[in-house]
Every structure is written in structure tokens, then in C-alpha cells.
Amino acid sequence: MEDKRKDGVEGEGSYSGSKDYNERTKKFVQSGKVDQAARDAEPKSEEEKHQMQKAERIGKDRAKGEDPALKKK
């Protein structure tokens, strides 16, 4: 990643970080490893499954709600 600004400040959002993330994500998707990674991420036990569900509930409780743009058709 090459930073074009001499002071390294990009402001609120990091354009170089976003670009790097998008490039690495695209490369990963194209690698064909997504299905295996999803299987590897599955809970290994009922206890782990419940912990993951609890963490999801806690995260959703803190969320401000669904993005209205997701409901547009």
C-alpha cells in the first residue's frame, strides 16, 4: 500500500484501506476458498453454537436497526 499524502492522513475514511480490503476480498472470492472457509467457521459444538447465537443477539441489540436501503426494491 502506497500512501500518496506526505502526512499520511486520509480523513474520516481510509481510501487506501478500503481499496486494499476490496482487492483482497475479490482475490479471496476468486480463489474458490469461500465454501471451505464457511464450513471451517461453523460452530464445533452445541455450546459454541449457542455462544455464537448469543453474541449475534447482543450485537443486534446494540444495532440501530436495519438499513432502510436494504428494504428498497
C-alpha positions, 0 to 999 in steps of 0.5 A: 500500500502506497500512501500518496499524502506526505502526512499520511492522513486520509480523513474520516475514511481510509481510501487506501484501506478500503481499496486494499480490503476490496482487492483482497476480498475479490482475490479471496472470492476468486480463489474458490476458498469461500465454501471451505472457509464457511464450513471451517467457521461453523460452530464445533459444538452445541455450546459454541453454537449457542455462544455464537447465537448469543453474541449475534443477539447482543450485537443486534441489540446494540444495532440501530436497526436495519438499513432502510436501503436494504428494504428498497426494491 
